[in-house]
Amino acid sequence: MNASNPVVIYGIKNCDTMKKARSWLEAHDVAHAFHDYKTAGIDRERLEAWVRELGWEKVLNRAGTTFRKLSDADKADLDADKAVKLMLEQPGMIKRPVLDLGDQRILGFKPEIYETAFAS
């Protein structure tokens, strides 16, 4: 991780997992910026980069209420393009948090994975 690329955590303010991840970063004195994609949105280029790096199947949160409320037609025949379109329309469908370390992204929150990522 290089200093010119600050850590950015992407997600939604009121999500419990987000709160745990942000608390972990603060407790470990990891300077970071928070991007709430429910209020600030997400740009297509960044979302497509995440999908290429992590796979749309992981980035799209199919367990969440936003996805479950979709019509059967929207849920059918999912592929990367359709998943990106759905997530751009409703960013609440993006799995969270997405921790951007500059040279890699970490999806979800597991303390042991964060510890490994910040071990130096």
Legacy VTK file of the C-alpha trace (Angstrom):
# vtk DataFile Version 3.0
C-alpha trace
ASCII
DATASET POLYDATA
POINTS 120 float
0.000 0.000 0.000
1.530 3.333 -0.901
1.037 6.635 0.887
-0.141 8.510 -2.206
-3.180 6.214 -2.355
-5.058 6.623 0.919
-7.247 3.778 2.105
-10.887 4.237 1.101
-13.724 2.191 2.547
-16.874 2.021 0.408
-20.269 1.129 1.755
-23.368 2.441 3.476
-23.303 4.376 6.733
-26.047 2.443 8.544
-24.765 -1.056 7.783
-23.649 -3.059 10.850
-20.778 -4.707 8.968
-19.606 -1.274 7.835
-19.655 -0.049 11.429
-17.506 -3.024 12.514
-15.034 -2.452 9.680
-14.746 1.290 10.356
-14.349 0.659 14.107
-11.560 -1.822 13.342
-9.756 0.721 11.126
-10.086 3.414 13.785
-8.945 1.091 16.603
-5.855 0.208 14.540
-5.112 3.847 13.631
-5.589 3.237 9.914
-6.228 6.578 8.234
-9.064 6.166 5.757
-11.728 7.965 3.812
-15.341 6.767 3.788
-17.379 6.766 0.570
-21.086 6.182 1.118
-22.293 4.867 -2.206
-25.894 5.160 -1.175
-25.595 8.969 -0.957
-22.578 9.648 -3.230
-23.240 6.903 -5.769
-20.568 4.877 -7.511
-19.052 5.467 -10.914
-19.309 2.818 -13.626
-15.550 2.657 -14.221
-14.757 1.884 -10.564
-17.591 -0.652 -10.268
-16.497 -2.402 -13.479
-12.903 -2.540 -12.164
-14.152 -4.199 -8.955
-16.158 -6.688 -11.009
-13.078 -7.527 -13.113
-10.889 -7.912 -10.019
-13.299 -9.667 -7.647
-15.999 -11.156 -9.893
-19.561 -9.857 -10.255
-20.831 -12.896 -8.343
-19.006 -11.626 -5.226
-19.586 -7.892 -5.700
-23.360 -8.256 -6.187
-24.997 -8.830 -2.790
-27.735 -11.312 -3.632
-28.523 -11.922 0.051
-29.625 -8.344 0.721
-33.170 -6.997 0.731
-32.538 -4.681 -2.223
-31.714 -7.645 -4.466
-34.469 -9.847 -3.063
-37.075 -7.171 -3.869
-36.148 -7.206 -7.588
-38.534 -8.678 -10.105
-37.842 -12.212 -11.314
-37.020 -10.742 -14.728
-34.286 -8.574 -13.196
-32.872 -11.559 -11.301
-32.913 -13.816 -14.382
-29.982 -14.337 -16.765
-27.500 -12.426 -14.632
-24.083 -11.748 -16.076
-21.406 -9.119 -15.397
-23.058 -6.436 -17.571
-26.504 -6.918 -16.083
-25.098 -7.051 -12.530
-23.179 -3.784 -13.065
-26.314 -2.124 -14.462
-28.366 -3.230 -11.425
-25.680 -2.093 -8.949
-25.348 1.311 -10.647
-29.123 1.773 -10.430
-29.267 0.613 -6.804
-25.862 0.790 -5.064
-27.389 -0.903 -2.012
-26.872 -4.138 -3.959
-23.083 -3.804 -3.788
-21.589 -6.079 -1.153
-19.999 -4.099 1.619
-17.621 -2.980 2.705
-15.233 -2.659 -0.197
-11.858 -1.669 1.237
-9.643 -0.070 -1.406
-5.963 -0.289 -0.514
-4.839 1.258 -3.795
-3.210 -1.882 -5.149
-5.923 -4.322 -4.057
-9.529 -4.433 -2.881
-10.901 -6.443 0.045
-14.589 -7.348 -0.049
-16.521 -7.823 3.179
-15.102 -7.586 6.698
-13.130 -10.221 8.554
-10.752 -8.898 11.253
-8.089 -11.494 10.403
-8.054 -10.454 6.730
-7.728 -6.777 7.698
-4.890 -7.670 10.104
-3.026 -9.469 7.332
-3.603 -6.587 4.893
-2.201 -4.011 7.331
0.632 -6.077 8.808
3.866 -4.248 8.120
LINES 1 121
120 0 1 2 3 4 5 6 7 8 9 10 11 12 13 14 15 16 17 18 19 20 21 22 23 24 25 26 27 28 29 30 31 32 33 34 35 36 37 38 39 40 41 42 43 44 45 46 47 48 49 50 51 52 53 54 55 56 57 58 59 60 61 62 63 64 65 66 67 68 69 70 71 72 73 74 75 76 77 78 79 80 81 82 83 84 85 86 87 88 89 90 91 92 93 94 95 96 97 98 99 100 101 102 103 104 105 106 107 108 109 110 111 112 113 114 115 116 117 118 119
